[in-house]
Amino acid sequence: MKKLGLATALLLAMTGAQAYQFEVQGQSEFYDNTENNGGNFTGGVQGTYYLKNVDTSKGPLAEAAFLNQASNVSVGYNFAEYKSKLTGEDIQSHNYGVKAEGYVPTKYVPVYASASYSHTNNDSKNNFARDDSGDRYALEVGAVLAPNFLLAAGYTNVPNQLSLDTFGIMKNGLVAAGIESAQAIQDKSDAVTARAKYVGPITGTNMAVGFEAAGTFGEENVYGLKTDLYLNPKLSVGATFLGSDASVGVDQAWGADVNYFITPAVAVGVNYLHANTNNVAYDTDTYGINAKYRF
């Protein structure tokens, strides 16, 4: 009977499950700076536990947790290999973190809050660079002001600028996380963040749209917009834009992605991003793959 129950649970997860409480996702990126690097890659994994079952029948499968206002706890880890053709640097970067998100119903609107901690350890494999490590902390508070519309503001403390946001890497990729740290925060240890997110149906169809705008304001300002078109609950295509006020470094980046749920429990995706630079010669292209499993 135990074996039959396990087999049934696995079959439901793989084919038609309408709720889940755990999600495991992984991703990998290959990134190339034409003037500077070669053979660089990243890999990451994140596990999320939701305090209650997440209903997947409310809209796009990719946004089930957001549509359910699902409180959760996550842990994540990222690895990056950086080799420079010009300087000879060979650095392995390890980044890990923990994050909690919560939605609290009130008499007026649901209140949102999140807190996260990330740590980065950079391990130099030769004498061209030194080992380094750093922490970062982030808080965010907001409210769901209208159905599926979140507005939030936050504070980030980064005592060491080499420390990246673990969950920013998993969500937007290494380049986007690096732009935030190197361009917006730079030599400051404190930064303010702002974010707005909306997901809604297209009337008369089974399609939906999603928008997320975000900004980090520190030494300089970095801002971005992510848009998604959900052709059906399983399949989406998206576009990304990032901009920076910095006079040196990345001034703009744009990209595209495609994500598909093979079943309600299993998803795969691909993404591409190009970052254009000012006054330095390291325009960057990244090519990524990702996968999710829910149960």
Secondary structure as UniProt FT lines:
FT   HELIX           2..15
FT   STRAND          19..33
FT   TURN            34..36
FT   STRAND          40..55
FT   HELIX           61..63
FT   HELIX           64..67
FT   TURN            68..69
FT   STRAND          72..84
FT   TURN            85..87
FT   STRAND          90..104
FT   STRAND          111..124
FT   TURN            127..128
FT   STRAND          132..146
FT   TURN            147..148
FT   STRAND          149..157
FT   TURN            161..162
FT   HELIX           166..172
FT   HELIX           174..179
FT   HELIX           180..185
FT   TURN            186..187
FT   STRAND          190..201
FT   TURN            203..204
FT   STRAND          208..217
FT   STRAND          221..230
FT   STRAND          235..244
FT   STRAND          249..263
FT   TURN            264..265
FT   STRAND          266..278
FT   STRAND          284..294
//
